[in-house]
Amino acid sequence: MKIKIMAALIATCAVPAFAGEQFAGTHTYNAQQQVWAPMAGHVWQTVTMVGHFEPTSGPIPASRIECRGANYRAPPAQEASGVCVFGEGQDVWMLRYRMTRNDMAAQTAEQFRRTGEWTVVGGTGRYNGMTGEGFYWAEDAGGIQRTRWGGEVTIRR
């Protein structure tokens, strides 16, 4: 019996500690866009969104966030995807996002709503080995641009 207890203790100590936690917060930003419309009804757009992340729950602190993405529109087709980097210096992590739904009823030049999914693709420093996935909801209502993030992340400790 003592051998089994000792083996269990050794196995427990040899495995790295992981802690999956719910993650939620809001990213408010300014967007810079470059638009290319090579044909009537077809638009390719690159977007850089730099701002600040404010957490509402989870292990990710308030930080700088920079996202870069691309959108393609040729109604009824709409596509959007890109990457976001949270943090600065040695402690940063990156996610990849993909739009899964665009609320066309709300779509105007001044207002849009999009929802999608994201997956952690890497991290450095305290985020090295980080994993996670979740959803996002992006909107621009009257000039206030923000993305709300939610999901679960696991940070290797």
C-alpha positions as CSV (number, residue, x, y, z in Angstrom):
1,M,0.0,0.0,0.0
2,K,2.8,2.4,0.9
3,I,4.4,1.8,-2.6
4,K,1.1,2.8,-4.3
5,I,0.8,6.0,-2.3
6,M,4.5,6.8,-3.0
7,A,4.0,6.1,-6.7
8,A,0.9,8.3,-6.8
9,L,2.7,11.2,-5.1
10,I,5.6,11.0,-7.6
11,A,3.3,10.9,-10.5
12,T,1.4,13.9,-9.2
13,C,4.6,15.9,-8.8
14,A,5.9,15.0,-12.2
15,V,2.9,16.3,-14.1
16,P,2.8,20.1,-14.7
17,A,0.0,22.0,-13.1
18,F,-2.8,23.3,-15.4
19,A,-5.8,25.4,-14.5
20,G,-8.7,25.8,-16.9
21,E,-10.6,29.0,-16.1
22,Q,-13.5,30.9,-17.6
23,F,-12.3,34.0,-19.4
24,A,-14.4,37.1,-20.3
25,G,-13.8,40.7,-21.1
26,T,-14.1,43.6,-23.5
27,H,-11.7,45.0,-26.0
28,T,-12.3,48.6,-27.0
29,Y,-10.3,49.9,-29.9
30,N,-9.8,52.2,-32.9
31,A,-9.7,50.5,-36.3
32,Q,-7.6,51.4,-39.3
33,Q,-8.9,50.0,-42.5
34,Q,-7.6,49.6,-46.1
35,V,-10.3,48.8,-48.6
36,W,-9.9,47.3,-52.1
37,A,-13.0,46.9,-54.3
38,P,-11.6,45.4,-57.6
39,M,-15.1,44.7,-59.0
40,A,-18.6,46.0,-58.3
41,G,-20.0,44.1,-55.2
42,H,-16.7,42.6,-54.2
43,V,-14.7,44.2,-51.3
44,W,-11.5,43.0,-49.7
45,Q,-10.6,44.9,-46.5
46,T,-7.7,44.6,-44.1
47,V,-8.2,46.0,-40.6
48,T,-5.8,46.8,-37.7
49,M,-7.6,47.2,-34.3
50,V,-5.4,48.5,-31.5
51,G,-6.9,49.1,-28.1
52,H,-7.2,48.0,-24.5
53,F,-8.6,44.7,-23.0
54,E,-10.6,45.0,-19.7
55,P,-11.4,41.7,-18.1
56,T,-14.7,40.9,-16.4
57,S,-13.6,37.4,-15.2
58,G,-10.7,35.0,-15.4
59,P,-6.9,35.0,-15.3
60,I,-6.1,37.5,-18.1
61,P,-5.3,40.9,-16.7
62,A,-6.1,44.3,-18.3
63,S,-3.7,44.8,-21.1
64,R,-2.9,46.2,-24.6
65,I,-4.4,44.2,-27.4
66,E,-3.7,44.4,-31.1
67,C,-5.8,42.5,-33.7
68,R,-5.2,42.3,-37.5
69,G,-7.7,40.8,-39.8
70,A,-9.2,40.6,-43.2
71,N,-12.8,40.7,-44.5
72,Y,-14.2,39.7,-47.8
73,R,-17.7,40.9,-48.8
74,A,-19.6,39.9,-51.9
75,P,-23.2,39.6,-50.8
76,P,-24.5,37.2,-49.7
77,A,-21.0,35.9,-48.8
78,Q,-19.2,37.5,-45.9
79,E,-15.9,36.3,-44.4
80,A,-13.7,37.6,-41.6
81,S,-10.7,36.2,-39.8
82,G,-7.5,37.2,-38.2
83,V,-5.3,37.2,-35.1
84,C,-5.1,39.1,-31.8
85,V,-2.2,39.5,-29.5
86,F,-2.9,40.3,-25.8
87,G,-0.2,41.9,-23.6
88,E,3.2,43.4,-24.2
89,G,6.9,42.6,-23.7
90,Q,7.7,39.0,-22.8
91,D,4.2,38.0,-21.5
92,V,2.0,37.9,-24.6
93,W,-0.5,35.4,-26.0
94,M,-2.1,35.1,-29.4
95,L,-5.5,33.9,-30.6
96,R,-6.9,33.2,-34.0
97,Y,-10.5,34.3,-34.7
98,R,-13.0,33.4,-37.4
99,M,-16.4,35.0,-38.0
100,T,-19.2,32.5,-37.9
101,R,-22.2,34.9,-38.2
102,N,-22.8,38.5,-39.4
103,D,-26.0,40.2,-38.4
104,M,-26.9,41.5,-41.8
105,A,-30.1,43.2,-40.4
106,A,-28.0,45.5,-38.3
107,Q,-25.3,46.1,-40.9
108,T,-24.8,49.7,-41.9
109,A,-21.7,51.8,-42.6
110,E,-21.8,53.1,-39.0
111,Q,-22.9,49.9,-37.3
112,F,-22.1,46.2,-37.5
113,R,-22.4,43.1,-35.4
114,R,-20.4,39.9,-35.9
115,T,-20.0,36.8,-33.8
116,G,-17.4,34.1,-34.1
117,E,-15.0,31.7,-32.5
118,W,-11.4,31.9,-31.4
119,T,-8.6,29.5,-30.4
120,V,-5.3,30.2,-28.6
121,V,-2.4,29.6,-31.0
122,G,0.5,30.4,-28.7
123,G,2.1,32.4,-25.9
124,T,5.3,33.5,-24.4
125,G,6.5,34.2,-20.8
126,R,3.8,33.4,-18.3
127,Y,1.5,32.4,-21.2
128,N,3.9,29.8,-22.6
129,G,2.0,26.6,-23.3
130,M,-1.4,28.3,-23.0
131,T,-4.5,26.7,-24.6
132,G,-8.1,27.8,-24.9
133,E,-11.0,28.6,-27.1
134,G,-14.3,30.4,-27.0
135,F,-16.5,33.0,-28.8
136,Y,-16.5,36.7,-29.6
137,W,-19.1,39.3,-30.4
138,A,-17.9,42.4,-32.2
139,E,-19.8,45.6,-32.7
140,D,-19.5,49.2,-33.8
141,A,-22.4,51.2,-32.5
142,G,-22.2,54.9,-33.2
143,G,-18.4,55.0,-33.4
144,I,-17.7,52.9,-30.3
145,Q,-15.9,49.8,-31.5
146,R,-15.6,46.9,-29.2
147,T,-15.2,43.1,-29.1
148,R,-16.5,41.0,-26.2
149,W,-14.5,37.8,-25.6
150,G,-15.6,34.7,-23.7
151,G,-14.5,31.2,-23.3
152,E,-12.0,29.1,-21.3
153,V,-8.2,29.3,-21.1
154,T,-5.6,27.1,-19.5
155,I,-2.4,28.7,-18.4
156,R,0.5,26.5,-17.6
157,R,1.8,27.3,-14.1
